[in-house]
């Protein structure tokens, strides 16, 4: 199990994610960047104690909706733009569960690194 990120570090993590998403503003569809912005705002509001993290069913539905959006936009899950969009979308869902004690592996978002 990895060490928990200090709560004070979350705003910096969200800024880093926003910066990474904005680097792809010329390639990623607008709806994908909007989803990233919503996830960042939602996660920040949760950090401030204003709203709850969405439930498991909501997150799974969101993952399916984002995957369907990729298929409708690019007509494939392969190719540079589709894969880039998929990576951003997966990060959107992961941001929603970060620091909550919920294991992201349940949503197919497990780390590619092997445990140390």
N, C-alpha and C positions, 0 to 999 in steps of 0.2 A: 504494500500500500504506500502511495506517495504521501509526502508531508503536505499538510494543508497550507494553502496560501493565506498569509495574513489578511484580515478583512480590509485593512487600510490600503492594501495594494490593488484592490479591485478597480478603482478609477484609472490607475495606470494601465492595467490590463485592458480595460475597455477602450482607452485612448489608442493603445497599440493595435487592437483589433480594428478600430475605425480607420486608423491610418493605413493598415494593410488592405482593407476593403477599398479605400479611396484610391489606392495605387492601381486598381483595376477598373476604374470608372469608365475607361474607354472600351473595355471588353465585356464587362459584366452587364447583364440587362438591368434596367432601372428597377424592376420589381425585386431583383435580388439585393440590390443596394438598399432599397427601402426596407426589406425584411431584416437586413443587418442593422439598419438604424433603429428599427422598432425593437429588436432584441437588445441592443445596447441601452436604449431608453428604459425598457422594461427591467433589465438587470440592474441598472442604476437605481431605479425607483424601488426595487426590492431591497437593495443594499441600504437605502434610506429608510426602509421599513414602511413604505407606503402601499405596496401591493404584494400579493403572494406569487410565488413561482407557479406556472401552470401545472396541472396534474399530468400524470403519465399518459392518459388517453389523449389529452390535448397535444402533448408533444409528439406522440406517435402520429396523430392526424396531421400535424404540421409537417412532419418529415415526409409523409406520403403526398401531401399537397405540394410541397416544394419539389419533390421528385417528379410529380406529374407536370408541374410548371416547366421544369427543364425539358421533359419530353415534348411538350407542346411548343416550346420556344425553339429548340434545336432539332427536333425530330430524332434525337439519339441521346444516349448517355455517354457516348465517346466523343473524341475531338477535344481540342484545346479549350474552346469557350465553354462547352458543356461541362467538362471536368472542373474547370476553374469555378464555374457557377455552383457545381455540386460541393466543392470544397468550402466555399463561402457559406452555402446553406447548412452544411453540417456544423460549421463553426457557430452559426446562428443558434442552432438547437443546443450545442454544447455550452454556449454562453448562458443560456437560460437555466442550466442545472449546475453550473460551477458554484462551488462553495456551499452547496446545500446538503452534502453528505449522500446524495443520490449518485449511484455509479453510472457514468455515461455509457459504459459498455452495454447496458441494457438496450440502448437505442442504436447499436451498431456503430458507435463512435469511439470504440476502444483505441488506445494508443497503438501505433505501429511499432513502437519500441518494445523490446523484450524487457521484463523486469530485471533489475540489477541485483 
